[in-house]
Amino acid sequence: MKTFIVFASFLVLSMAAHIPILRQVTDINPDGSYNYAYETGNGIAAEEQGFLNGEGQVAQGQFQYPSPDGKTVRLVYLADEDGFRPQGDHLPTPPPIPPMIQKALDYLARTGKL
């Protein structure tokens, strides 16, 4: 009986964990360019395009997922010779420059000392 209960528990858990793939696209080309996209039944989605340029590989894309509080978290990114540059409302931003520091930076820029 214990074996049946354990088996039934695993069966229920495995059925609850199944998340369908709603869309999946992959395209890889001989020139090194590619793109892929997918979307799952629980709100996760991603897409990316990439290609080779004179400096190396370039990739750009986005992904999104539902946060525990029900909001959709979305990140857009570009990765190239200058590095990985993500953008998203959920990412931290630096505080504003204090007015006196900004005044000093403006002065240095005007006088050519910056």
Biopython code that builds the backbone (N, CA, C, O; Angstrom):
import numpy as np
from Bio.PDB.StructureBuilder import StructureBuilder

atoms = [
    (1, "MET", "N", (0.822, -1.197, 0.000)),
    (1, "MET", "CA", (0.000, 0.000, 0.000)),
    (1, "MET", "C", (0.862, 1.256, 0.000)),
    (1, "MET", "O", (0.550, 2.232, -0.681)),
    (2, "LYS", "N", (1.962, 1.224, 0.777)),
    (2, "LYS", "CA", (2.850, 2.385, 0.813)),
    (2, "LYS", "C", (3.435, 2.659, -0.568)),
    (2, "LYS", "O", (3.573, 3.812, -0.975)),
    (3, "THR", "N", (3.773, 1.602, -1.278)),
    (3, "THR", "CA", (4.328, 1.763, -2.621)),
    (3, "THR", "C", (3.322, 2.438, -3.533)),
    (3, "THR", "O", (3.690, 3.304, -4.325)),
    (4, "PHE", "N", (2.072, 2.059, -3.435)),
    (4, "PHE", "CA", (1.033, 2.668, -4.257)),
    (4, "PHE", "C", (0.890, 4.160, -3.945)),
    (4, "PHE", "O", (0.755, 4.974, -4.858)),
    (5, "ILE", "N", (0.919, 4.515, -2.674)),
    (5, "ILE", "CA", (0.784, 5.924, -2.278)),
    (5, "ILE", "C", (1.972, 6.735, -2.796)),
    (5, "ILE", "O", (1.790, 7.841, -3.306)),
    (6, "VAL", "N", (3.175, 6.197, -2.671)),
    (6, "VAL", "CA", (4.364, 6.891, -3.174)),
    (6, "VAL", "C", (4.268, 7.049, -4.692)),
    (6, "VAL", "O", (4.526, 8.129, -5.222)),
    (7, "PHE", "N", (3.894, 5.970, -5.395)),
    (7, "PHE", "CA", (3.759, 6.036, -6.850)),
    (7, "PHE", "C", (2.684, 7.042, -7.252)),
    (7, "PHE", "O", (2.895, 7.829, -8.174)),
    (8, "ALA", "N", (1.545, 7.030, -6.580)),
    (8, "ALA", "CA", (0.465, 7.974, -6.892)),
    (8, "ALA", "C", (0.913, 9.411, -6.630)),
    (8, "ALA", "O", (0.555, 10.320, -7.380)),
    (9, "SER", "N", (1.688, 9.617, -5.575)),
    (9, "SER", "CA", (2.191, 10.969, -5.287)),
    (9, "SER", "C", (3.112, 11.450, -6.393)),
    (9, "SER", "O", (3.003, 12.593, -6.839)),
    (10, "PHE", "N", (4.016, 10.593, -6.840)),
    (10, "PHE", "CA", (4.913, 10.980, -7.939)),
    (10, "PHE", "C", (4.138, 11.221, -9.223)),
    (10, "PHE", "O", (4.475, 12.126, -9.986)),
    (11, "LEU", "N", (3.126, 10.442, -9.470)),
    (11, "LEU", "CA", (2.308, 10.615, -10.667)),
    (11, "LEU", "C", (1.599, 11.968, -10.640)),
    (11, "LEU", "O", (1.580, 12.680, -11.644)),
    (12, "VAL", "N", (1.028, 12.316, -9.515)),
    (12, "VAL", "CA", (0.346, 13.605, -9.391)),
    (12, "VAL", "C", (1.334, 14.756, -9.556)),
    (12, "VAL", "O", (1.040, 15.728, -10.252)),
    (13, "LEU", "N", (2.494, 14.657, -8.926)),
    (13, "LEU", "CA", (3.502, 15.712, -9.044)),
    (13, "LEU", "C", (4.000, 15.855, -10.472)),
    (13, "LEU", "O", (4.197, 16.973, -10.948)),
    (14, "SER", "N", (4.205, 14.741, -11.159)),
    (14, "SER", "CA", (4.700, 14.832, -12.534)),
    (14, "SER", "C", (3.643, 15.408, -13.462)),
    (14, "SER", "O", (3.979, 16.107, -14.418)),
    (15, "MET", "N", (2.391, 15.133, -13.201)),
    (15, "MET", "CA", (1.328, 15.699, -14.035)),
    (15, "MET", "C", (1.180, 17.194, -13.759)),
    (15, "MET", "O", (0.913, 17.965, -14.681)),
    (16, "ALA", "N", (1.349, 17.612, -12.511)),
    (16, "ALA", "CA", (1.226, 19.020, -12.163)),
    (16, "ALA", "C", (2.400, 19.820, -12.720)),
    (16, "ALA", "O", (2.245, 21.005, -13.019)),
    (17, "ALA", "N", (3.568, 19.201, -12.866)),
    (17, "ALA", "CA", (4.755, 19.904, -13.326)),
    (17, "ALA", "C", (4.816, 20.019, -14.850)),
    (17, "ALA", "O", (5.677, 20.731, -15.366)),
    (18, "HIS", "N", (3.945, 19.352, -15.575)),
    (18, "HIS", "CA", (3.981, 19.411, -17.034)),
    (18, "HIS", "C", (3.491, 20.771, -17.521)),
    (18, "HIS", "O", (2.353, 21.166, -17.269)),
    (19, "ILE", "N", (4.362, 21.466, -18.211)),
    (19, "ILE", "CA", (4.025, 22.770, -18.784)),
    (19, "ILE", "C", (4.183, 22.653, -20.291)),
    (19, "ILE", "O", (5.269, 22.328, -20.772)),
    (20, "PRO", "N", (3.135, 22.907, -21.034)),
    (20, "PRO", "CA", (3.222, 22.711, -22.486)),
    (20, "PRO", "C", (4.059, 23.790, -23.174)),
    (20, "PRO", "O", (4.085, 24.942, -22.741)),
    (21, "ILE", "N", (4.733, 23.404, -24.236)),
    (21, "ILE", "CA", (5.431, 24.326, -25.124)),
    (21, "ILE", "C", (4.405, 24.748, -26.169)),
    (21, "ILE", "O", (3.946, 23.923, -26.959)),
    (22, "LEU", "N", (4.047, 26.028, -26.177)),
    (22, "LEU", "CA", (3.033, 26.521, -27.104)),
    (22, "LEU", "C", (3.612, 26.853, -28.479)),
    (22, "LEU", "O", (2.942, 26.705, -29.501)),
    (23, "ARG", "N", (4.867, 27.302, -28.486)),
    (23, "ARG", "CA", (5.504, 27.681, -29.754)),
    (23, "ARG", "C", (7.003, 27.486, -29.615)),
    (23, "ARG", "O", (7.586, 27.831, -28.587)),
    (24, "GLN", "N", (7.627, 26.935, -30.646)),
    (24, "GLN", "CA", (9.075, 26.780, -30.660)),
    (24, "GLN", "C", (9.564, 26.856, -32.094)),
    (24, "GLN", "O", (9.133, 26.088, -32.954)),
    (25, "VAL", "N", (10.472, 27.795, -32.340)),
    (25, "VAL", "CA", (11.026, 28.003, -33.679)),
    (25, "VAL", "C", (12.538, 28.090, -33.550)),
    (25, "VAL", "O", (13.046, 28.791, -32.675)),
    (26, "THR", "N", (13.256, 27.392, -34.406)),
    (26, "THR", "CA", (14.714, 27.460, -34.437)),
    (26, "THR", "C", (15.157, 27.477, -35.886)),
    (26, "THR", "O", (14.688, 26.683, -36.701)),
    (27, "ASP", "N", (16.071, 28.397, -36.202)),
    (27, "ASP", "CA", (16.603, 28.492, -37.559)),
    (27, "ASP", "C", (18.087, 28.798, -37.453)),
    (27, "ASP", "O", (18.474, 29.845, -36.933)),
    (28, "ILE", "N", (18.920, 27.888, -37.944)),
    (28, "ILE", "CA", (20.372, 28.061, -37.932)),
    (28, "ILE", "C", (20.846, 28.038, -39.381)),
    (28, "ILE", "O", (20.584, 27.088, -40.120)),
    (29, "ASN", "N", (21.546, 29.097, -39.775)),
    (29, "ASN", "CA", (21.965, 29.239, -41.164)),
    (29, "ASN", "C", (23.464, 28.968, -41.329)),
    (29, "ASN", "O", (24.224, 29.133, -40.376)),
    (30, "PRO", "N", (23.901, 28.553, -42.534)),
    (30, "PRO", "CA", (25.321, 28.265, -42.775)),
    (30, "PRO", "C", (26.240, 29.474, -42.566)),
    (30, "PRO", "O", (27.424, 29.298, -42.279)),
    (31, "ASP", "N", (25.717, 30.694, -42.705)),
    (31, "ASP", "CA", (26.553, 31.888, -42.540)),
    (31, "ASP", "C", (26.780, 32.268, -41.074)),
    (31, "ASP", "O", (27.413, 33.285, -40.790)),
    (32, "GLY", "N", (26.270, 31.459, -40.143)),
    (32, "GLY", "CA", (26.453, 31.728, -38.719)),
    (32, "GLY", "C", (25.298, 32.479, -38.081)),
    (32, "GLY", "O", (25.258, 32.631, -36.860)),
    (33, "SER", "N", (24.355, 32.950, -38.891)),
    (33, "SER", "CA", (23.200, 33.635, -38.315)),
    (33, "SER", "C", (22.197, 32.601, -37.805)),
    (33, "SER", "O", (22.158, 31.460, -38.267)),
    (34, "TYR", "N", (21.406, 33.028, -36.859)),
    (34, "TYR", "CA", (20.415, 32.121, -36.280)),
    (34, "TYR", "C", (19.291, 32.936, -35.664)),
    (34, "TYR", "O", (19.411, 34.146, -35.470)),
    (35, "ASN", "N", (18.217, 32.262, -35.366)),
    (35, "ASN", "CA", (17.165, 32.838, -34.539)),
    (35, "ASN", "C", (16.403, 31.699, -33.887)),
    (35, "ASN", "O", (16.288, 30.600, -34.428)),
    (36, "TYR", "N", (15.895, 31.996, -32.727)),
    (36, "TYR", "CA", (15.041, 31.025, -32.054)),
    (36, "TYR", "C", (13.986, 31.777, -31.256)),
    (36, "TYR", "O", (14.165, 32.942, -30.901)),
    (37, "ALA", "N", (12.907, 31.102, -30.986)),
    (37, "ALA", "CA", (11.834, 31.655, -30.171)),
    (37, "ALA", "C", (11.074, 30.503, -29.537)),
    (37, "ALA", "O", (10.943, 29.432, -30.130)),
    (38, "TYR", "N", (10.581, 30.727, -28.344)),
    (38, "TYR", "CA", (9.709, 29.743, -27.718)),
    (38, "TYR", "C", (8.762, 30.442, -26.758)),
    (38, "TYR", "O", (9.022, 31.551, -26.290)),
    (39, "GLU", "N", (7.675, 29.774, -26.482)),
    (39, "GLU", "CA", (6.686, 30.258, -25.527)),
    (39, "GLU", "C", (6.091, 29.053, -24.820)),
    (39, "GLU", "O", (5.746, 28.055, -25.452)),
    (40, "THR", "N", (5.976, 29.154, -23.508)),
    (40, "THR", "CA", (5.444, 28.043, -22.732)),
    (40, "THR", "C", (4.062, 28.379, -22.181)),
    (40, "THR", "O", (3.629, 29.531, -22.202)),
    (41, "GLY", "N", (3.400, 27.375, -21.700)),
    (41, "GLY", "CA", (2.050, 27.540, -21.182)),
    (41, "GLY", "C", (1.961, 28.309, -19.879)),
    (41, "GLY", "O", (0.866, 28.703, -19.477)),
    (42, "ASN", "N", (3.076, 28.531, -19.211)),
    (42, "ASN", "CA", (3.045, 29.264, -17.948)),
    (42, "ASN", "C", (3.509, 30.717, -18.098)),
    (42, "ASN", "O", (3.821, 31.369, -17.101)),
    (43, "GLY", "N", (3.558, 31.227, -19.326)),
    (43, "GLY", "CA", (3.866, 32.643, -19.532)),
    (43, "GLY", "C", (5.322, 32.970, -19.791)),
    (43, "GLY", "O", (5.672, 34.142, -19.929)),
    (44, "ILE", "N", (6.177, 31.969, -19.860)),
    (44, "ILE", "CA", (7.584, 32.213, -20.175)),
    (44, "ILE", "C", (7.732, 32.267, -21.691)),
    (44, "ILE", "O", (7.194, 31.421, -22.405)),
    (45, "ALA", "N", (8.468, 33.272, -22.178)),
    (45, "ALA", "CA", (8.713, 33.401, -23.614)),
    (45, "ALA", "C", (10.099, 33.990, -23.825)),
    (45, "ALA", "O", (10.578, 34.774, -23.005)),
    (46, "ALA", "N", (10.739, 33.615, -24.919)),
    (46, "ALA", "CA", (12.055, 34.157, -25.254)),
    (46, "ALA", "C", (12.237, 34.120, -26.756)),
    (46, "ALA", "O", (11.659, 33.288, -27.456)),
    (47, "GLU", "N", (13.057, 35.043, -27.233)),
    (47, "GLU", "CA", (13.457, 35.023, -28.636)),
    (47, "GLU", "C", (14.829, 35.676, -28.747)),
    (47, "GLU", "O", (15.174, 36.573, -27.977)),
    (48, "GLU", "N", (15.602, 35.205, -29.722)),
    (48, "GLU", "CA", (16.932, 35.764, -29.943)),
    (48, "GLU", "C", (17.300, 35.615, -31.405)),
    (48, "GLU", "O", (16.960, 34.625, -32.052)),
    (49, "GLN", "N", (18.006, 36.623, -31.916)),
    (49, "GLN", "CA", (18.564, 36.592, -33.251)),
    (49, "GLN", "C", (20.059, 36.847, -33.102)),
    (49, "GLN", "O", (20.484, 37.628, -32.250)),
    (50, "GLY", "N", (20.840, 36.191, -33.928)),
    (50, "GLY", "CA", (22.277, 36.389, -33.869)),
    (50, "GLY", "C", (22.887, 36.312, -35.243)),
    (50, "GLY", "O", (22.341, 35.686, -36.151)),
    (51, "PHE", "N", (24.039, 36.962, -35.385)),
    (51, "PHE", "CA", (24.766, 36.926, -36.658)),
    (51, "PHE", "C", (26.231, 37.262, -36.390)),
    (51, "PHE", "O", (26.585, 37.800, -35.341)),
    (52, "LEU", "N", (27.064, 36.932, -37.362)),
    (52, "LEU", "CA", (28.476, 37.259, -37.286)),
    (52, "LEU", "C", (28.699, 38.604, -37.947)),
    (52, "LEU", "O", (28.115, 38.898, -38.990)),
    (53, "ASN", "N", (29.553, 39.428, -37.332)),
    (53, "ASN", "CA", (29.993, 40.652, -37.997)),
    (53, "ASN", "C", (31.516, 40.654, -37.999)),
    (53, "ASN", "O", (32.125, 39.665, -37.592)),
    (54, "GLY", "N", (32.136, 41.713, -38.435)),
    (54, "GLY", "CA", (33.591, 41.761, -38.505)),
    (54, "GLY", "C", (34.277, 41.639, -37.165)),
    (54, "GLY", "O", (35.432, 41.217, -37.100)),
    (55, "GLU", "N", (33.600, 41.996, -36.102)),
    (55, "GLU", "CA", (34.182, 41.969, -34.763)),
    (55, "GLU", "C", (33.886, 40.677, -34.005)),
    (55, "GLU", "O", (34.521, 40.407, -32.985)),
    (56, "GLY", "N", (32.946, 39.885, -34.478)),
    (56, "GLY", "CA", (32.571, 38.658, -33.779)),
    (56, "GLY", "C", (31.084, 38.407, -33.882)),
    (56, "GLY", "O", (30.451, 38.761, -34.876)),
    (57, "GLN", "N", (30.540, 37.805, -32.869)),
    (57, "GLN", "CA", (29.125, 37.442, -32.832)),
    (57, "GLN", "C", (28.296, 38.573, -32.234)),
    (57, "GLN", "O", (28.721, 39.221, -31.277)),
    (58, "VAL", "N", (27.125, 38.806, -32.792)),
    (58, "VAL", "CA", (26.163, 39.758, -32.250)),
    (58, "VAL", "C", (24.888, 38.976, -31.951)),
    (58, "VAL", "O", (24.425, 38.192, -32.780)),
    (59, "ALA", "N", (24.325, 39.190, -30.772)),
    (59, "ALA", "CA", (23.073, 38.543, -30.391)),
    (59, "ALA", "C", (22.162, 39.596, -29.776)),
    (59, "ALA", "O", (22.598, 40.412, -28.964)),
    (60, "GLN", "N", (20.909, 39.569, -30.166)),
    (60, "GLN", "CA", (19.930, 40.456, -29.547)),
    (60, "GLN", "C", (18.637, 39.688, -29.376)),
    (60, "GLN", "O", (18.292, 38.823, -30.181)),
    (61, "GLY", "N", (17.937, 40.021, -28.320)),
    (61, "GLY", "CA", (16.706, 39.303, -28.059)),
    (61, "GLY", "C", (16.003, 39.820, -26.827)),
    (61, "GLY", "O", (16.291, 40.905, -26.322)),
    (62, "GLN", "N", (15.077, 39.014, -26.360)),
    (62, "GLN", "CA", (14.310, 39.355, -25.169)),
    (62, "GLN", "C", (13.759, 38.092, -24.560)),
    (62, "GLN", "O", (13.599, 37.074, -25.234)),
    (63, "PHE", "N", (13.469, 38.169, -23.273)),
    (63, "PHE", "CA", (12.727, 37.092, -22.619)),
    (63, "PHE", "C", (11.820, 37.699, -21.576)),
    (63, "PHE", "O", (12.045, 38.814, -21.105)),
    (64, "GLN", "N", (10.795, 36.952, -21.222)),
    (64, "GLN", "CA", (9.845, 37.406, -20.212)),
    (64, "GLN", "C", (9.321, 36.216, -19.435)),
    (64, "GLN", "O", (9.294, 35.085, -19.920)),
    (65, "TYR", "N", (8.907, 36.509, -18.213)),
    (65, "TYR", "CA", (8.339, 35.473, -17.358)),
    (65, "TYR", "C", (7.447, 36.146, -16.321)),
    (65, "TYR", "O", (7.648, 37.317, -15.998)),
    (66, "PRO", "N", (6.472, 35.422, -15.801)),
    (66, "PRO", "CA", (5.610, 36.000, -14.761)),
    (66, "PRO", "C", (6.324, 35.947, -13.405)),
    (66, "PRO", "O", (6.884, 34.918, -13.027)),
    (67, "SER", "N", (6.294, 37.062, -12.688)),
    (67, "SER", "CA", (6.898, 37.101, -11.363)),
    (67, "SER", "C", (5.918, 36.512, -10.349)),
    (67, "SER", "O", (4.739, 36.349, -10.661)),
    (68, "PRO", "N", (6.382, 36.192, -9.153)),
    (68, "PRO", "CA", (5.480, 35.642, -8.140)),
    (68, "PRO", "C", (4.314, 36.569, -7.784)),
    (68, "PRO", "O", (3.266, 36.096, -7.343)),
    (69, "ASP", "N", (4.485, 37.884, -7.970)),
    (69, "ASP", "CA", (3.380, 38.798, -7.661)),
    (69, "ASP", "C", (2.440, 39.020, -8.846)),
    (69, "ASP", "O", (1.547, 39.864, -8.781)),
    (70, "GLY", "N", (2.642, 38.260, -9.933)),
    (70, "GLY", "CA", (1.720, 38.303, -11.067)),
    (70, "GLY", "C", (2.097, 39.267, -12.175)),
    (70, "GLY", "O", (1.438, 39.283, -13.215)),
    (71, "LYS", "N", (3.131, 40.069, -11.990)),
    (71, "LYS", "CA", (3.566, 41.001, -13.028)),
    (71, "LYS", "C", (4.471, 40.271, -14.018)),
    (71, "LYS", "O", (5.120, 39.285, -13.669)),
    (72, "THR", "N", (4.508, 40.763, -15.247)),
    (72, "THR", "CA", (5.397, 40.185, -16.244)),
    (72, "THR", "C", (6.742, 40.908, -16.199)),
    (72, "THR", "O", (6.812, 42.130, -16.334)),
    (73, "VAL", "N", (7.795, 40.136, -16.009)),
    (73, "VAL", "CA", (9.156, 40.670, -16.011)),
    (73, "VAL", "C", (9.702, 40.471, -17.419)),
    (73, "VAL", "O", (9.698, 39.355, -17.938)),
    (74, "ARG", "N", (10.175, 41.561, -18.042)),
    (74, "ARG", "CA", (10.666, 41.491, -19.425)),
    (74, "ARG", "C", (12.059, 42.094, -19.481)),
    (74, "ARG", "O", (12.310, 43.160, -18.918)),
    (75, "LEU", "N", (12.961, 41.404, -20.163)),
    (75, "LEU", "CA", (14.317, 41.871, -20.341)),
    (75, "LEU", "C", (14.643, 41.851, -21.829)),
    (75, "LEU", "O", (14.451, 40.838, -22.501)),
    (76, "VAL", "N", (15.134, 42.969, -22.333)),
    (76, "VAL", "CA", (15.587, 43.089, -23.720)),
    (76, "VAL", "C", (17.100, 43.253, -23.652)),
    (76, "VAL", "O", (17.605, 43.953, -22.775)),
    (77, "TYR", "N", (17.830, 42.615, -24.569)),
    (77, "TYR", "CA", (19.282, 42.697, -24.486)),
    (77, "TYR", "C", (19.926, 42.746, -25.868)),
    (77, "TYR", "O", (19.343, 42.351, -26.877)),
    (78, "LEU", "N", (21.151, 43.249, -25.860)),
    (78, "LEU", "CA", (22.029, 43.255, -27.024)),
    (78, "LEU", "C", (23.395, 42.841, -26.521)),
    (78, "LEU", "O", (23.885, 43.386, -25.532)),
    (79, "ALA", "N", (24.013, 41.885, -27.189)),
    (79, "ALA", "CA", (25.363, 41.442, -26.838)),
    (79, "ALA", "C", (26.211, 41.498, -28.094)),
    (79, "ALA", "O", (25.887, 40.869, -29.102)),
    (80, "ASP", "N", (27.302, 42.255, -28.030)),
    (80, "ASP", "CA", (28.206, 42.384, -29.168)),
    (80, "ASP", "C", (29.608, 42.671, -28.665)),
    (80, "ASP", "O", (29.923, 42.361, -27.516)),
    (81, "GLU", "N", (30.455, 43.254, -29.497)),
    (81, "GLU", "CA", (31.836, 43.526, -29.090)),
    (81, "GLU", "C", (31.926, 44.486, -27.912)),
    (81, "GLU", "O", (32.968, 44.557, -27.261)),
    (82, "ASP", "N", (30.868, 45.219, -27.625)),
    (82, "ASP", "CA", (30.854, 46.139, -26.484)),
    (82, "ASP", "C", (30.321, 45.493, -25.211)),
    (82, "ASP", "O", (30.223, 46.156, -24.179)),
    (83, "GLY", "N", (29.979, 44.224, -25.267)),
    (83, "GLY", "CA", (29.507, 43.515, -24.083)),
    (83, "GLY", "C", (28.008, 43.250, -24.105)),
    (83, "GLY", "O", (27.332, 43.454, -25.113)),
    (84, "PHE", "N", (27.517, 42.793, -22.970)),
    (84, "PHE", "CA", (26.106, 42.468, -22.790)),
    (84, "PHE", "C", (25.410, 43.680, -22.198)),
    (84, "PHE", "O", (25.804, 44.178, -21.144)),
    (85, "ARG", "N", (24.355, 44.161, -22.894)),
    (85, "ARG", "CA", (23.647, 45.365, -22.445)),
    (85, "ARG", "C", (22.161, 45.049, -22.266)),
    (85, "ARG", "O", (21.391, 45.111, -23.225)),
    (86, "PRO", "N", (21.761, 44.713, -21.046)),
    (86, "PRO", "CA", (20.346, 44.421, -20.778)),
    (86, "PRO", "C", (19.562, 45.689, -20.473)),
    (86, "PRO", "O", (20.117, 46.674, -19.985)),
    (87, "GLN", "N", (18.269, 45.654, -20.764)),
    (87, "GLN", "CA", (17.360, 46.735, -20.408)),
    (87, "GLN", "C", (16.074, 46.112, -19.887)),
    (87, "GLN", "O", (15.555, 45.157, -20.465)),
    (88, "GLY", "N", (15.564, 46.662, -18.789)),
    (88, "GLY", "CA", (14.316, 46.181, -18.224)),
    (88, "GLY", "C", (13.894, 47.058, -17.065)),
    (88, "GLY", "O", (14.732, 47.601, -16.346)),
    (89, "ASP", "N", (12.612, 47.191, -16.892)),
    (89, "ASP", "CA", (12.089, 48.028, -15.803)),
    (89, "ASP", "C", (12.466, 47.495, -14.420)),
    (89, "ASP", "O", (12.501, 48.257, -13.453)),
    (90, "HIS", "N", (12.747, 46.207, -14.318)),
    (90, "HIS", "CA", (13.060, 45.604, -13.029)),
    (90, "HIS", "C", (14.531, 45.750, -12.639)),
    (90, "HIS", "O", (14.894, 45.440, -11.504)),
    (91, "LEU", "N", (15.384, 46.215, -13.553)),
    (91, "LEU", "CA", (16.808, 46.359, -13.258)),
    (91, "LEU", "C", (17.063, 47.620, -12.442)),
    (91, "LEU", "O", (16.403, 48.637, -12.655)),
    (92, "PRO", "N", (18.003, 47.567, -11.523)),
    (92, "PRO", "CA", (18.303, 48.766, -10.729)),
    (92, "PRO", "C", (18.944, 49.852, -11.595)),
    (92, "PRO", "O", (19.630, 49.554, -12.573)),
    (93, "THR", "N", (18.716, 51.089, -11.233)),
    (93, "THR", "CA", (19.313, 52.227, -11.932)),
    (93, "THR", "C", (20.131, 53.039, -10.937)),
    (93, "THR", "O", (19.839, 53.040, -9.741)),
    (94, "PRO", "N", (21.156, 53.731, -11.431)),
    (94, "PRO", "CA", (21.960, 54.525, -10.503)),
    (94, "PRO", "C", (21.178, 55.728, -10.000)),
    (94, "PRO", "O", (20.265, 56.204, -10.675)),
    (95, "PRO", "N", (21.527, 56.217, -8.827)),
    (95, "PRO", "CA", (20.843, 57.413, -8.320)),
    (95, "PRO", "C", (21.240, 58.635, -9.160)),
    (95, "PRO", "O", (22.264, 58.598, -9.842)),
    (96, "PRO", "N", (20.452, 59.713, -9.124)),
    (96, "PRO", "CA", (20.804, 60.906, -9.890)),
    (96, "PRO", "C", (22.097, 61.537, -9.360)),
    (96, "PRO", "O", (22.434, 61.397, -8.185)),
    (97, "ILE", "N", (22.805, 62.227, -10.239)),
    (97, "ILE", "CA", (24.032, 62.906, -9.849)),
    (97, "ILE", "C", (23.657, 64.118, -8.996)),
    (97, "ILE", "O", (22.790, 64.898, -9.391)),
    (98, "PRO", "N", (24.288, 64.289, -7.847)),
    (98, "PRO", "CA", (23.982, 65.458, -7.015)),
    (98, "PRO", "C", (24.271, 66.757, -7.781)),
    (98, "PRO", "O", (25.212, 66.806, -8.573)),
    (99, "PRO", "N", (23.473, 67.807, -7.555)),
    (99, "PRO", "CA", (23.610, 69.053, -8.319)),
    (99, "PRO", "C", (25.020, 69.654, -8.284)),
    (99, "PRO", "O", (25.504, 70.128, -9.312)),
    (100, "MET", "N", (25.678, 69.644, -7.141)),
    (100, "MET", "CA", (27.025, 70.239, -7.066)),
    (100, "MET", "C", (28.037, 69.434, -7.882)),
    (100, "MET", "O", (28.926, 70.012, -8.508)),
    (101, "ILE", "N", (27.911, 68.128, -7.880)),
    (101, "ILE", "CA", (28.803, 67.287, -8.689)),
    (101, "ILE", "C", (28.537, 67.544, -10.169)),
    (101, "ILE", "O", (29.476, 67.654, -10.958)),
    (102, "GLN", "N", (27.261, 67.640, -10.552)),
    (102, "GLN", "CA", (26.918, 67.914, -11.945)),
    (102, "GLN", "C", (27.469, 69.269, -12.382)),
    (102, "GLN", "O", (27.952, 69.414, -13.505)),
    (103, "LYS", "N", (27.396, 70.254, -11.498)),
    (103, "LYS", "CA", (27.927, 71.591, -11.802)),
    (103, "LYS", "C", (29.439, 71.517, -12.042)),
    (103, "LYS", "O", (29.954, 72.146, -12.966)),
    (104, "ALA", "N", (30.141, 70.756, -11.217)),
    (104, "ALA", "CA", (31.586, 70.597, -11.395)),
    (104, "ALA", "C", (31.899, 69.869, -12.702)),
    (104, "ALA", "O", (32.829, 70.251, -13.413)),
    (105, "LEU", "N", (31.135, 68.826, -13.024)),
    (105, "LEU", "CA", (31.352, 68.100, -14.282)),
    (105, "LEU", "C", (31.096, 69.000, -15.483)),
    (105, "LEU", "O", (31.844, 68.961, -16.460)),
    (106, "ASP", "N", (30.043, 69.813, -15.416)),
    (106, "ASP", "CA", (29.750, 70.754, -16.508)),
    (106, "ASP", "C", (30.895, 71.750, -16.680)),
    (106, "ASP", "O", (31.289, 72.057, -17.805)),
    (107, "TYR", "N", (31.426, 72.253, -15.569)),
    (107, "TYR", "CA", (32.544, 73.199, -15.625)),
    (107, "TYR", "C", (33.770, 72.543, -16.271)),
    (107, "TYR", "O", (34.406, 73.129, -17.147)),
    (108, "LEU", "N", (34.089, 71.344, -15.837)),
    (108, "LEU", "CA", (35.239, 70.637, -16.404)),
    (108, "LEU", "C", (35.055, 70.368, -17.888)),
    (108, "LEU", "O", (36.010, 70.468, -18.657)),
    (109, "ALA", "N", (33.841, 70.028, -18.299)),
    (109, "ALA", "CA", (33.573, 69.798, -19.721)),
    (109, "ALA", "C", (33.714, 71.095, -20.527)),
    (109, "ALA", "O", (34.251, 71.080, -21.635)),
    (110, "ARG", "N", (33.232, 72.221, -19.971)),
    (110, "ARG", "CA", (33.329, 73.527, -20.674)),
    (110, "ARG", "C", (34.770, 73.978, -20.822)),
    (110, "ARG", "O", (35.144, 74.545, -21.848)),
    (111, "THR", "N", (35.571, 73.730, -19.811)),
    (111, "THR", "CA", (36.958, 74.200, -19.835)),
    (111, "THR", "C", (37.907, 73.205, -20.499)),
    (111, "THR", "O", (39.105, 73.464, -20.615)),
    (112, "GLY", "N", (37.374, 72.082, -20.927)),
    (112, "GLY", "CA", (38.200, 71.091, -21.617)),
    (112, "GLY", "C", (39.096, 70.281, -20.704)),
    (112, "GLY", "O", (40.038, 69.648, -21.180)),
    (113, "LYS", "N", (38.835, 70.280, -19.421)),
    (113, "LYS", "CA", (39.652, 69.552, -18.465)),
    (113, "LYS", "C", (39.092, 68.164, -18.149)),
    (113, "LYS", "O", (39.671, 67.412, -17.365)),
    (114, "LEU", "N", (37.990, 67.848, -18.755)),
    (114, "LEU", "CA", (37.374, 66.539, -18.495)),
    (114, "LEU", "C", (37.726, 65.570, -19.579)),
    (114, "LEU", "O", (37.301, 64.416, -19.538)),
]
sb = StructureBuilder()
sb.init_structure("model")
sb.init_model(0)
sb.init_chain("A")
sb.init_seg("    ")
for serial, (resi, resn, name, xyz) in enumerate(atoms, 1):
    if name == "N":
        sb.init_residue(resn, " ", resi, " ")
    sb.init_atom(name, np.array(xyz, "f"), 0.0, 1.0, " ", f" {name:<3s}", serial, name[0])
structure = sb.get_structure()
